[in-house]
């Protein structure tokens, strides 16, 4: 009987998780507390005014939705930070494949649905490219870990 030895954990996994964690934490915090400024910066004043709603009730609903979305993104950032310290290569590979799936799914969602919203069309293209780049970082990790595993 031979005992299966697992290869040493990859530092690339920790680095990618921490990078994604910082992105999610900062984006989530900005969404919770500075969404009006973010809308104005990314879309311009006219589009930001449309996106923030026209009635006080709409504005409250949109702010509440943005805050909960930001809180979810912040929680994902904390989760990624915790996961970055796991040293099991099998888990790292599984987690990376799941992240690739989620980023590709988000890119497809943005491409097929969000680009149809006239005020968000340009922003959805930029976010789709961002999702693809984030998924490529996980693909890079899988290629590196595959090289380490079979060298």
C-alpha angles and dihedrals in degrees: 000000000000120000114230110238118204119223117249115278117267120246087206089070092056092046094049092045092050092048092050089044093055090048092050095043095049094042091048093049091049091049092051098046112016108032095130091056092045092051091049093047096046101035107021129248098286096051092040089057090053093047093050094058135250103245128051090245092053091046091052092049092048093047091048091049092048091048093052091046089051091048090052091049090048090051090050088053091053090048091052090049091054093045092051090075096056109110101192108116093204091055091045091054092046092047093049091051090050091050091050089052092050094047093047090047090051091049091052090047091051092046096049102035116013095050089063091068103092097213093048101040097106093040092052091055090053091047092047090055089048092052091050092049092049090051090049089058088060091046087053089053092050092049091049093047090047089053091049091047096052101035 
